[in-house]
Amino acid sequence: MSAYFDNVTDHLDKIWDALDEYKEIIEGINATHDSLASNRINDILRVLTILGTVGTVLTVIVSIYGMNIPIPAAGRRRRQPACHCIRLDIDVGDDRPDALLLPPQALALNLRRVLLSILS
């Protein structure tokens, strides 16, 4: 009877070793698949980042020159960047959430602060 159980335990050990080997093979294949998927996602995100960057710049340019109001110093090339900086600082330079809803006096003080920082 002991020879029978020794034979069964030998077969079980062989099966267990084969299962361990198959497990390692499957883990290697899974790691390879994850690596390939990660590389593909990185390629896609690289292209999307380039498109987003180009689109953001174009959106800013179109939003500035697409307004239906006269742009300050539009005919003067040297003053145009300063006017854009002032406009940007007035729009987003204030930390308060109601920065766009400030009364005209506060906007004038903000504009004065920006002009002083540019001139100094």
KAPEPE-V742321 format. One line per field, one symbol per residue. psi: psi as a letter, one per 40 degrees, with the letter a starting at -180 (. if undefined). burial: b if it has 24 or more other ideal C-beta (glycine too) atoms within 12 Angstrom, else e. Layout:
psi: ???
burial: ???
This chain:
psi: ddddddddddddddddddddddddddddddddddddddddddddddddddddddddddddddddeeifihhhfdehddeddddddddddddeeieidfdefiidddddddddddddddd.
burial: eeeeeeeeeeeeeeeeeeeeeeeeeeeeeeeeeeeeeeeeeeeeeeeeeeeeeeeeeeeeeeeeeeeeeeeeeeeeeeeeeebeebbebbeeeeeeeeeeeeeeeeeeebbeebeeeeee
